[in-house]
Amino acid sequence: MSEQKTEFTVNPAVLFRDIKDAGAMFWAVLRRRFPIPWRSVIWGGLFLLYLALPLDMIPEALFLMLGFSDDLLFLVFVINKMRPDIDRYRAFRDTKRGKINNEEVY
């Protein structure tokens, strides 16, 4: 399978949509409606591990809200890495809904 070249973005609207669709993608995987995107599972697991580790590049306990900035940056990085799988899920979802290129099929 060839990997698409996707552009790295920090646009909040795009990232919010990607995070929402990543959640929907993982929910579809759990319900066995979408094949497991292993790359995204690994990146998601790394993100959860990073959040759970007490060691941080900028510790929240010392720097309060500034400490969450490295977590947010890592989330942006992970979502951008997951984007090819998220795009595949969107195409799958739109096909299941009867949409092609965001237009209704009659």
ABEGO torsion letter per residue (X at the ends): XBBBBBBBBABAAAAAAAAAAAAAAAAAAAAGABBBBAAAAAAAAAAAAAAABABBABBAAAAEAAAAAAAAAAAAAAAAAAAAAAAAAAAAAAAAAGBBGGBBBX
